[in-house]
Structure formats: C-alpha cells, structure tokens
Amino acid sequence: MLELNEMIVRLLIAIALGSLVGLEREMMGKEAGIRTAMLVSAGAAIFTMISIAIPSVVGITSENLVNVLPDRVVSNIVVGIGFLGAGIIIKTGEHVRGLTTAAVVWVTASIGALVGLGLIQFAMASAAILTGMLIFLRKLDIYRLIRPKGAVESNGDQQLD
C-alpha cells in the first residue's frame, strides 16, 4: 500500500502538472484555466490512489484482486470527465466553442491518473509536451493560415477555441 507521504507527493505533483496544462487556457482567458486543471488532475490522482489502496484497506487477498483493479476507476474517470467537458462545450448556430478547453480538462485528468499510478516521468513529459503544443499552435495561429485574410465566422467571431 502507498504510504501517506507518497500519496501527498503524488497529489502535489498532480496539482503542479495540472496547473501547467491549465496555464495556456488561463493565459487565453478561458473559463477552465489553472484552478480547474489543478482540481481535475488532483481528483484523478486521488481516485487512482484510492483504487490502488482499496485491496489493502479492505483486506482483499491476491486471488480476489481481479474485482478491484485500478483500471476500473481510471475508466470511470474518463467517463466522468467526459460529462464535465460536455458542460464546457457551447454551440451557437454554426459555431462551436470550448472544444479545446474541454479537451484540456480531459487530458489533464489522464495526467492526474498517471501520477496516481506512479508513472510520474510520463505524466511530466505529457504535461510539458501538451502545454508546449497548445502554446505553439496558438502562436502559429493555424486558422490564419487556412482561412482567407479578413474572413469572419457567421457570428462575428474571428477565431475558434
């Protein structure tokens, strides 16, 4: 079983990595920024650590372990975060907003689950790569490259989420 100090370290790492991923959304003034990403990452890490601790807490032996594998909790994190992300997405007419922010919330949960499982190096690499990708693609402004100059969306928005 995980010791308390290891759980706290994992929780703090999940919070730090979540805040890193949420940084780009925060810089863009989106609704789900650093605080949301921190909470999603921390929650996913906590639920994952709970699933790891369940066997020793309730005294389950190795032959009964098949019913309490951590993958069951992780799969439910994915589903639960999907509902959270659906609340972020807004469709008005032909325009859809919030897809990137919802995806950031979703991927932040996966990073928290990685930390909860103890796959910290992969979680750190994932957070760094994904944050870098968000910032780079925002600076590249791919929409400007594929949309004719001066083109405006039907509702007046210049750029998608």
Number of C-alpha atoms within 10 A of each C-alpha: 10 11 8 9 9 12 18 12 13 24 23 17 22 34 25 20 29 32 24 23 28 25 21 21 24 18 11 12 10 15 13 19 23 23 16 19 31 28 19 28 33 29 20 29 31 22 20 24 23 17 19 20 16 16 18 12 10 8 9 13 10 9 7 10 11 9 10 15 13 20 13 12 19 22 10 13 21 16 13 13 21 15 12 14 20 13 11 17 16 12 10 8 8 8 14 12 15 20 17 17 22 21 17 25 28 23 22 33 28 24 29 35 31 24 31 32 20 17 14 19 11 13 24 20 13 19 25 14 12 17 20 15 13 17 16 11 12 14 9 11 12 11 14 13 9 8 11 9 9 8 12 12 12 10 10 9 10 12 14 12 14
